[in-house]
Amino acid sequence: MTHYTDVVIGRRMEIPAKAVEENMSGHRVSGARSANILLSASVAFALIYFLPALTCNAAGVKRDFVLDFSGYTGGSVDDWLRARHFTFEKDAKNRRLLQLSVANDTLTLEAKGQLSGFLLNDAVNVEKITRIRINWGIIQYPVDVSYHRKVNNEALMLYVFFGTEKISSGHVLIPNSPYFIGLFLCQDEQIDFPYKGRYFHTGGRFVCLGKPKPNETVVSEFDLDTAFKRYFEKNRTPGITGIGLGIDTSKAGKGGAAAAFIKRIEFIGADGADAAHAPGGQ
């Protein structure tokens, strides 16, 4: 599986740690449309601004599907995100718990207390995809968390939802969801290993893509097509039908403080027609 993480930019100003506590380690995703899904326990995120970009390969020109955070000129960050089809779920609605800011084409998410929240976008619709490339980083990792110890918390996770088939959550009270893969940066987890959460054992996996130092910007690339087929034992990867950004510090130590940033998400090998009609694109 093609996967790498490169450090590409220098350091960012550190954000002081303010205790936060526990957050959703269950990682459950609810369902209704492709990203109307996720839910129970993971964390708050946000991505933005869809715009098509052209790339070339040996076979010719391909359109990639790019989401970035450029174009913000001031005012309410929440309204800016909503205009780009993001919805706020759970603690992502609470600005006392989750602080969002955009500067220098970068979205920063800072947990001010124990929380579990999501920024979801079900307007993303990409029929053909191979890999994903993410430009992001961690400012402050949550403390005392580990998938090995079932404390499944992260400063930031990017969820990618596949298809429309609803897969059982494994719990009668948790809505079913399309297949999904959650990508995150970590300190102690095994890189490129498909972890399972508390729920969605059939249709969900969580994968650490690298272990950058705090305040470093890295570029992570991951083969979504190969991973989906291997993790879920399928011969075909369905199209992407939604994305989500999450922060989960609900079970983190020292109050659960954490912070992360994201600059750009690129779906490589996307279908050109879909990319050209990306919501909010230019």
C-alpha positions in Angstrom: 0.0 0.0 0.0 1.4 3.4 -1.0 1.8 5.5 2.1 4.2 8.1 3.3 4.5 11.1 5.5 7.0 13.9 4.8 7.8 16.8 7.0 7.5 19.8 4.7 7.2 23.0 6.8 8.7 24.3 10.0 7.2 24.9 13.4 4.0 26.7 14.5 3.5 28.7 17.6 2.5 26.4 20.5 -0.9 26.7 22.0 -0.8 26.3 25.8 -2.4 23.2 27.2 -5.6 23.7 29.1 -6.9 20.6 30.6 -9.7 18.8 28.8 -11.0 15.5 29.7 -12.5 12.5 28.1 -13.9 12.1 24.7 -15.5 9.6 22.6 -13.4 6.6 22.1 -16.1 4.6 20.7 -15.9 6.0 17.2 -19.3 5.5 16.0 -20.7 6.9 12.9 -24.4 7.4 12.3 -25.9 7.2 9.0 -27.9 9.1 6.5 -26.3 9.9 3.3 -22.7 9.4 3.2 -21.4 11.6 5.8 -24.5 12.1 7.7 -23.0 9.3 9.5 -20.6 9.3 12.0 -21.3 10.0 15.4 -20.9 8.8 18.8 -17.6 9.5 19.9 -14.8 10.8 17.9 -14.0 14.5 17.7 -14.4 17.7 16.0 -13.1 18.7 12.7 -13.6 20.9 9.8 -12.4 21.1 6.3 -13.1 23.5 3.7 -13.2 25.1 0.3 -13.6 22.7 -2.5 -11.7 23.5 -5.7 -10.7 21.4 -8.7 -7.1 21.1 -9.6 -5.4 19.6 -12.7 -2.6 17.1 -12.4 -0.8 15.1 -15.1 0.4 11.6 -15.3 1.7 9.2 -18.0 -1.8 8.5 -19.3 -2.6 12.2 -19.7 -4.4 14.9 -17.7 -6.5 13.9 -14.6 -8.6 16.1 -12.4 -7.9 15.7 -8.7 -10.5 16.7 -6.1 -9.0 19.2 -3.7 -10.3 20.7 -0.5 -8.4 23.5 1.1 -9.0 26.4 3.5 -8.1 29.3 1.2 -10.5 32.2 0.6 -11.3 33.2 4.2 -11.4 37.0 4.5 -12.8 37.4 8.0 -16.0 37.2 9.9 -17.7 34.1 11.4 -15.6 30.9 10.7 -18.8 28.9 11.4 -20.7 30.7 8.7 -17.8 30.3 6.3 -17.7 26.6 6.9 -21.5 26.2 6.6 -21.4 28.0 3.2 -19.1 25.2 2.1 -21.6 22.5 3.2 -20.2 21.6 6.6 -22.5 20.8 9.5 -21.5 20.8 13.2 -22.3 17.8 15.2 -22.2 17.1 19.0 -19.6 19.3 20.8 -18.4 20.9 17.5 -21.3 23.3 18.1 -19.9 24.5 21.3 -17.2 27.3 20.9 -16.4 27.1 24.6 -15.2 23.6 24.1 -13.9 23.7 20.5 -12.2 26.8 19.1 -12.0 27.1 15.4 -9.9 29.6 13.5 -8.7 30.2 9.9 -5.5 32.0 9.0 -2.9 31.6 6.3 -5.1 29.1 4.4 -5.1 26.9 7.5 -7.9 25.6 9.7 -7.0 25.2 13.3 -9.1 23.2 15.8 -8.4 23.5 19.5 -10.1 21.5 22.2 -10.6 23.6 25.3 -12.2 20.9 27.3 -13.2 17.2 27.1 -15.2 16.9 24.0 -16.4 14.8 21.1 -17.4 16.6 18.0 -17.5 16.5 14.2 -17.6 18.7 11.2 -19.4 16.7 8.5 -19.8 17.3 4.8 -22.1 15.0 2.7 -21.8 17.2 -0.4 -18.5 15.5 -1.4 -19.2 13.1 -4.2 -16.3 11.5 -6.0 -16.9 8.4 -8.0 -13.4 7.2 -8.7 -10.5 7.5 -6.3 -7.2 5.9 -5.7 -5.2 7.8 -3.1 -5.6 10.7 -0.7 -2.9 13.3 0.2 -3.3 15.5 3.4 -1.3 18.5 4.4 -1.8 18.8 8.2 -0.2 18.6 11.6 -0.6 18.4 15.4 0.0 21.4 17.7 -0.7 19.5 20.9 -1.4 15.8 21.3 -4.0 14.6 23.8 -2.4 13.1 26.9 -2.7 9.4 28.1 -4.4 8.1 25.0 -3.7 4.8 23.2 -5.6 2.5 20.9 -3.7 -0.3 22.4 -5.3 0.5 25.8 -8.7 1.3 24.2 -8.5 5.0 24.9 -9.2 6.0 21.3 -8.8 9.7 21.3 -7.1 12.0 18.7 -6.4 15.7 18.2 -7.8 15.4 14.7 -9.2 12.6 12.5 -10.2 12.8 8.9 -13.1 10.5 8.1 -13.7 9.3 4.5 -17.1 7.7 3.8 -17.6 5.2 0.9 -20.8 4.4 -0.9 -24.4 4.5 0.4 -24.8 1.0 1.8 -25.6 1.2 5.5 -23.4 -1.2 7.5 -24.3 -2.2 11.0 -22.8 -0.3 13.9 -23.0 -3.3 16.2 -25.2 -1.5 18.7 -29.0 -1.2 18.5 -29.0 2.4 19.7 -26.3 3.6 17.2 -27.4 4.3 13.6 -25.8 2.3 10.9 -23.4 4.0 8.5 -21.7 3.6 5.1 -18.2 2.2 5.2 -15.6 4.6 6.4 -11.8 4.9 7.1 -10.6 7.4 9.7 -7.1 8.8 9.2 -5.1 10.4 12.0 -1.6 11.4 13.3 -0.4 9.7 16.5 2.4 9.3 19.1 2.2 5.7 20.2 0.1 3.8 17.7 1.4 1.5 15.0 1.6 3.3 11.6 -0.5 2.0 8.8 -2.4 -0.5 11.0 -6.2 -0.7 10.6 -7.5 -0.3 14.2 -11.1 -1.1 15.1 -13.1 1.2 17.4 -15.7 0.2 20.0 -18.4 0.0 17.3 -18.5 -0.4 13.5 -16.2 -3.4 13.4 -17.7 -4.5 10.1 -17.6 -1.1 8.3 -15.0 1.1 10.0 -11.2 1.3 10.4 -8.9 3.9 12.0 -5.3 4.3 10.6 -2.4 6.4 11.9 -0.5 7.9 9.1 2.5 9.2 10.9 4.1 10.5 14.1 5.1 14.2 13.5 6.5 16.3 16.3 4.2 19.0 17.6 3.9 22.1 15.4 5.4 20.4 12.3 3.5 20.4 9.1 3.5 17.0 7.3 2.1 15.7 4.0 0.6 12.2 4.4 -0.4 10.1 1.4 -2.5 7.0 1.7 -3.9 4.4 -0.8 -7.6 4.5 -0.1 -8.5 2.1 -2.9 -6.1 -0.7 -1.8 -6.9 -0.1 1.8 -10.7 -0.4 1.4 -10.4 -3.6 -0.6 -8.1 -5.2 2.0 -9.7 -4.0 5.2 -13.3 -4.9 4.1 -12.5 -7.8 1.8 -14.1 -6.3 -1.3 -13.2 -6.5 -5.0 -14.4 -2.9 -5.7 -14.1 0.4 -3.9 -17.3 2.4 -3.9 -17.2 6.2 -4.6 -16.6 8.7 -1.8 -19.9 10.1 -0.5 -18.8 12.3 2.4 -16.0 13.4 4.7 -15.7 14.5 8.3 -13.3 16.2 10.6 -13.3 15.1 14.2 -11.6 15.9 17.5 -12.0 13.5 20.4 -10.5 14.2 23.8 -13.3 12.7 25.9 -11.0 10.2 27.6 -7.7 12.1 27.5 -5.8 12.9 30.6 -5.0 16.3 32.1 -8.4 17.7 31.0 -8.2 16.5 27.4 -6.6 19.6 25.9 -5.5 19.1 22.2 -5.1 21.1 19.0 -4.4 20.4 15.4 -4.5 22.1 12.0 -5.2 21.1 8.4 -4.4 23.0 5.2 -5.3 20.8 2.2 -6.9 17.5 1.3 -6.4 16.1 -2.2 -8.2 13.0 -3.6 -5.9 11.7 -6.3 -7.3 9.9 -9.3 -10.8 11.4 -8.8 -13.3 11.4 -11.6 -12.9 14.6 -13.5 -16.6 15.4 -13.9 -17.3 15.1 -10.2 -14.2 17.2 -9.3 -15.3 20.0 -11.7 -18.6 20.3 -9.8 -17.2 20.3 -6.3 -19.3 22.4 -4.0 -17.7 25.8 -3.4 -15.1 25.2 -6.1 -13.8 27.9 -8.3 
